[in-house]
Amino acid sequence: MKKIILLVALLGVILTLTSCQKAEEITVNKYFQAMQTNDKDTMAAMAVEPKDIEFKSYKLTIAGEPTMESLALPRLQKELDELQKAKKTQVNVALDKRDEVDEIQFEAEETRRRTKKTELDQKIIDLQAQLEAEEQKVKDIQAHINQVNQMIKQEKNMITMSTGINQNFDLYTGETHSMKVLADITLTSNETKKYVFLLRKDMLKLEDSKIPAGRLIITKIETEEDFQKLMQEKEETGKTQTEEVTEEKPATTEGTEGQ
């Protein structure tokens, strides 16, 4: 009888401890269990970029409250559409500049006057520089398109991991819930490192119908030092892109007025 009472009490303690844990903490704990047993299939199912950390012990801390934002995929798709339109427009600008260069080159080849030829040759040099600048803009837009395409691919992959949905993404709206968990890990080398675990789950809607909530997945596992570097690079990239857009606006206005 005493054994049964002790067992019930122990079960009660386990249930109490589990109920006190938040979902993100439970998920990261499960990931550590998978690492401990070298269960690579489970790690791959739980993390977008699974990492296998050789550890002796760890302690988890939840960093702040979960954040919520609208599903990024519709925004990224809209950005891609706008970039593709911008590229088409810029390609036409570059082609017009190429035609202008060709016309002046033809005129320079036909003229017999030395002074006129010198003048046209200088004009060709100036136009070639302008042409290279316009063509570089096309390349820059294409690089941005490639980047957004990669982001869309990653976003679709994470939505699929969280919800199981793997097609007709454009039919869905919804929210993404994001969390951060910090882990103080004692490695097998006895070195202690702090790791950042980023998690997310997607809550999708199909028109007015709610889809069952997605499961939590781990989107990033990095040392705190590497994570800070990634955030800094991301901030600098965003700042550069904003500056490029700001610089291009006057040129667009000027082109419209010229038409």
C-alpha positions as CSV (number, residue, x, y, z in Angstrom):
1,M,0.0,0.0,0.0
2,K,2.8,2.3,0.9
3,K,4.5,1.7,-2.5
4,I,1.3,2.6,-4.3
5,I,1.0,5.8,-2.3
6,L,4.7,6.7,-3.1
7,L,4.1,6.0,-6.7
8,V,1.1,8.2,-6.9
9,A,2.9,10.9,-5.0
10,L,5.9,10.7,-7.4
11,L,3.6,10.8,-10.4
12,G,1.9,13.8,-9.0
13,V,5.3,15.6,-8.6
14,I,6.2,14.8,-12.2
15,L,2.9,16.0,-13.5
16,T,3.2,19.2,-11.4
17,L,6.7,19.9,-12.7
18,T,5.7,19.2,-16.3
19,S,2.6,21.5,-16.0
20,C,4.9,24.3,-14.8
21,Q,7.0,24.1,-17.9
22,K,6.2,26.2,-20.9
23,A,5.7,24.7,-24.3
24,E,9.0,26.1,-25.6
25,E,10.9,24.7,-22.6
26,I,9.3,21.3,-23.1
27,T,10.3,21.3,-26.8
28,V,13.9,22.2,-26.1
29,N,14.1,19.6,-23.4
30,K,12.9,17.0,-25.9
31,Y,15.6,18.1,-28.3
32,F,18.3,17.7,-25.6
33,Q,16.9,14.2,-25.0
34,A,17.2,13.4,-28.7
35,M,20.8,14.7,-28.7
36,Q,21.6,12.6,-25.6
37,T,20.4,9.4,-27.4
38,N,21.9,10.5,-30.7
39,D,18.4,10.4,-32.3
40,K,19.1,12.2,-35.5
41,D,15.7,11.6,-37.0
42,T,14.0,13.3,-34.1
43,M,16.4,16.2,-34.2
44,A,15.8,16.6,-37.9
45,A,12.0,16.6,-37.3
46,M,12.3,19.2,-34.6
47,A,14.8,21.7,-36.0
48,V,15.2,23.4,-39.3
49,E,19.0,23.2,-39.0
50,P,19.7,20.5,-36.4
51,K,22.9,20.6,-34.4
52,D,24.3,17.9,-32.3
53,I,25.9,19.3,-29.1
54,E,28.0,17.0,-27.0
55,F,27.0,18.0,-23.5
56,K,27.2,16.9,-19.8
57,S,24.4,19.1,-18.4
58,Y,22.3,22.1,-19.2
59,K,20.0,24.6,-17.7
60,L,17.2,26.4,-19.7
61,T,16.0,30.0,-19.3
62,I,13.0,31.4,-21.2
63,A,14.0,34.8,-22.6
64,G,11.1,37.2,-22.6
65,E,7.5,36.6,-23.7
66,P,6.5,35.0,-27.0
67,T,6.0,37.5,-29.9
68,M,3.3,37.3,-32.5
69,E,3.3,38.7,-36.1
70,S,1.4,38.2,-39.2
71,L,2.5,35.4,-41.5
72,A,5.6,36.6,-43.4
73,L,4.9,34.6,-46.6
74,P,2.2,36.9,-48.1
75,R,4.5,39.9,-47.4
76,L,7.5,38.2,-49.0
77,Q,5.5,37.2,-52.0
78,K,4.3,40.8,-52.5
79,E,7.9,42.0,-52.2
80,L,8.9,39.5,-54.8
81,D,6.2,40.6,-57.2
82,E,7.3,44.3,-56.8
83,L,10.9,43.4,-57.4
84,Q,10.1,41.5,-60.6
85,K,8.1,44.5,-61.9
86,A,11.0,46.8,-60.9
87,K,13.5,44.5,-62.7
88,K,11.3,44.5,-65.9
89,T,11.2,48.3,-65.8
90,Q,15.0,48.6,-65.2
91,V,15.8,46.1,-68.0
92,N,13.9,48.4,-70.4
93,V,15.9,51.4,-69.1
94,A,19.1,49.6,-69.7
95,L,18.0,48.4,-73.2
96,D,17.1,52.0,-74.1
97,K,20.5,53.2,-72.9
98,R,22.1,50.4,-75.0
99,D,20.2,51.6,-78.1
100,E,21.4,55.1,-77.4
101,V,25.1,53.9,-77.2
102,D,24.6,51.9,-80.5
103,E,23.2,54.9,-82.3
104,I,26.1,57.2,-81.2
105,Q,28.6,54.6,-82.1
106,F,27.1,54.2,-85.6
107,E,27.1,58.0,-86.0
108,A,30.8,58.1,-84.9
109,E,31.7,55.5,-87.5
110,E,29.9,57.3,-90.3
111,T,31.2,60.8,-89.6
112,R,34.2,62.1,-91.5
113,R,34.7,65.2,-89.4
114,R,37.5,64.8,-86.9
115,T,36.1,67.3,-84.4
116,K,32.7,65.7,-84.6
117,K,34.2,62.2,-84.2
118,T,36.1,63.3,-81.1
119,E,33.0,64.8,-79.6
120,L,31.0,61.6,-80.3
121,D,33.8,59.4,-78.9
122,Q,33.6,61.3,-75.6
123,K,29.8,61.0,-75.6
124,I,30.2,57.2,-76.1
125,I,32.5,57.0,-73.1
126,D,29.9,58.9,-71.0
127,L,27.0,56.8,-72.2
128,Q,29.0,53.6,-71.6
129,A,29.4,54.6,-68.0
130,Q,25.7,55.3,-67.7
131,L,24.9,52.0,-69.4
132,E,27.1,50.1,-66.9
133,A,25.3,51.9,-64.0
134,E,21.9,50.9,-65.4
135,E,23.0,47.3,-66.0
136,Q,24.4,47.1,-62.5
137,K,21.0,48.2,-61.2
138,V,19.5,45.2,-63.0
139,K,22.0,42.9,-61.3
140,D,21.3,44.4,-57.9
141,I,17.6,43.9,-58.3
142,Q,18.2,40.3,-59.4
143,A,20.4,39.7,-56.4
144,H,17.6,41.0,-54.2
145,I,15.1,38.7,-56.0
146,N,17.3,35.7,-55.4
147,Q,17.5,36.6,-51.7
148,V,13.7,37.0,-51.4
149,N,13.2,33.7,-53.3
150,Q,15.4,32.0,-50.8
151,M,13.5,33.5,-47.9
152,I,10.2,32.3,-49.4
153,K,11.6,28.8,-49.8
154,Q,12.8,28.8,-46.1
155,E,9.4,30.2,-44.9
156,K,7.5,27.6,-46.8
157,N,9.7,24.9,-45.3
158,M,9.1,26.1,-41.8
159,I,5.4,26.4,-42.3
160,T,5.4,22.8,-43.5
161,M,7.4,21.6,-40.5
162,S,5.0,23.4,-38.1
163,T,1.7,22.6,-39.8
164,G,2.2,19.8,-42.2
165,I,0.8,22.0,-45.1
166,N,3.0,21.8,-48.1
167,Q,1.0,23.3,-51.0
168,N,-1.3,26.2,-52.0
169,F,0.4,28.4,-49.5
170,D,-1.1,31.5,-51.1
171,L,-4.5,30.5,-49.9
172,Y,-3.6,30.8,-46.2
173,T,-3.3,33.8,-43.9
174,G,-2.4,33.6,-40.2
175,E,0.1,34.4,-37.5
176,T,3.6,33.2,-36.5
177,H,4.4,32.9,-32.8
178,S,8.1,33.1,-31.9
179,M,10.0,32.3,-28.7
180,K,13.5,32.3,-27.5
181,V,15.1,29.9,-25.0
182,L,18.6,30.3,-23.6
183,A,20.6,27.2,-22.6
184,D,23.6,27.3,-20.3
185,I,25.4,24.1,-21.5
186,T,28.3,22.3,-19.9
187,L,30.1,20.6,-22.8
188,T,31.9,17.2,-22.5
189,S,35.1,19.2,-22.5
190,N,33.9,20.9,-19.3
191,E,33.6,24.2,-21.1
192,T,30.4,26.1,-20.4
193,K,28.7,27.9,-23.3
194,K,25.4,29.8,-23.6
195,Y,23.3,28.8,-26.6
196,V,20.3,30.5,-28.1
197,F,17.3,28.4,-29.3
198,L,14.7,30.2,-31.5
199,L,11.4,28.5,-31.8
200,R,8.2,29.2,-33.8
201,K,4.8,27.8,-34.5
202,D,2.3,28.9,-37.1
203,M,-1.4,29.5,-36.7
204,L,-3.1,29.4,-40.1
205,K,-6.5,30.3,-41.5
206,L,-8.1,29.3,-44.7
207,E,-10.6,32.1,-45.4
208,D,-12.6,32.2,-42.1
209,S,-11.8,28.7,-41.0
210,K,-9.0,28.1,-38.5
211,I,-6.5,25.3,-39.2
212,P,-5.4,23.3,-36.1
213,A,-2.4,25.1,-34.5
214,G,1.0,24.1,-35.7
215,R,3.6,22.5,-33.5
216,L,6.6,24.3,-32.1
217,I,9.8,23.8,-34.2
218,I,13.3,25.1,-33.5
219,T,14.4,27.5,-36.2
220,K,17.9,28.4,-35.0
221,I,20.5,27.0,-32.6
222,E,23.5,29.2,-32.1
223,T,26.0,30.1,-29.5
224,E,25.1,33.5,-28.0
225,E,28.2,35.0,-29.6
226,D,27.4,33.7,-33.1
227,F,23.7,34.7,-32.6
228,Q,24.7,38.3,-31.8
229,K,26.8,38.4,-35.0
230,L,24.0,37.1,-37.1
231,M,21.6,39.7,-35.7
232,Q,24.2,42.5,-36.4
233,E,24.6,41.3,-40.0
234,K,20.9,41.1,-40.5
235,E,20.5,44.7,-39.2
236,E,23.3,46.0,-41.5
237,T,21.8,44.2,-44.5
238,G,18.3,45.7,-43.8
239,K,19.9,49.2,-43.4
240,T,21.8,48.8,-46.7
241,Q,18.6,47.8,-48.6
242,T,16.7,50.7,-47.1
243,E,19.4,53.1,-48.2
244,E,19.3,51.6,-51.8
245,V,15.5,52.1,-52.0
246,T,15.8,55.7,-50.8
247,E,18.5,56.4,-53.3
248,E,16.5,55.0,-56.2
249,K,13.4,57.0,-55.5
250,P,14.6,60.4,-57.0
251,A,15.9,58.6,-60.1
252,T,12.4,57.0,-60.6
253,T,10.7,60.4,-60.3
254,E,13.1,62.0,-62.7
255,G,12.5,59.2,-65.2
256,T,8.7,59.8,-65.0
257,E,9.0,63.5,-65.6
258,G,11.2,62.9,-68.6
259,Q,8.5,60.8,-70.2
